[in-house]
Amino acid sequence: MIPFTDEELLPVVEKSLEKIKPMLALDGGGLTLLKIEDGRVFVQLQGACQGCASSGQTLKYGVERQLRIDIHPEIEVINVLPGTENEIESLNH
């Protein structure tokens, strides 16, 4: 159980993501934070990262790993594909 509220997580998640964005930009990609709910971070990979075959690896070993180091070992990152933002609610169950 993550001992922070979603509101408490927001600024620290944003700060942690700022560390990752330059790495993604080198590959022509990017990342947008969509929301945090129940300790899960919903992001959307942008640019070249979007359709990249290794985007899952980037998410797990880049983004999620950084957040777990900076914030909490149980934090989870979920990539929301473009056009499916309105389906985030269904991903929660």
N, C-alpha and C positions, 0 to 999 in steps of 0.2 A: 504494500500500500504506500503510495507516494504521500508524504506528510505535508503537502502544499495544496492550496486551493488553485483552481485554474487561473484566478486573477493574480495570485502570487507568482505563478509560473510564467505568465506572459512576459514581463520585462527580462527575466533571466534567460528565457528561451530565445527572445529576440537578440539579446546580447551574444548568446552562444552561436546563433545562426549567422551573425555578422562575421564570425571567425571562418565560417565555411564558405561564404559567398565568394571570396576571392578565388578559392580553389575551383569552384564551379565556373566562374567567369573565364578562367584560363582555357576551359574547354568550350567556351561559347554558351554556357548554360547559366541557369539561375534558379532561384527558389523563392517562393512566396509562402508566408505563413498565413493559413486560412483561419484556423481557430484552434483552441485548446479545450478539450472536453474530457473530464474524468482522467486527467493526467496523460491523455493521449494528444499528440501534436499532429495536427492535420496540415500537410504542406502540399504544394503543387510545384513540381519541377518545371522549369521554364527553358525556353530556347533549345539548344542542342541536347540538353539532358532529357527533354521530353520523350523522344522516341529512341533514345540510346539503349542498346542492349544491356549495358552495364549499369543502367539507372537504379536497378534494384540493389546492386552492390554499393553504389554511391549512397543510397538512402540508408542502408543497414550499417555499413562500415565507415561511412563518412559522417552523415548527419546524425543518425541515432547514436553512434558511438561517441560523438562529441557532446551531445546532450547528456548522455549517461555519465560521462566523465565530469562535466561541468555541474550537473544538477542532481541526478538521481539514477541509480543503476536499473530501475524498473521502468523508466520513461520509454514510451513507445511512439514511433513515428509512422504515420500512415500517409502514403502518397495518394492524392486525389487527382485522378486523370482529368484533363481539360474536358469540360462539357458535363462532368458528373458532380459538380459542386453541390447541386441541389439534392444529391443522394447521400450526403454526409450523414444525415440522420439515420438512414438505413444501415450504414456501416457500423453504427454504434451497437447494434444488437446481434 
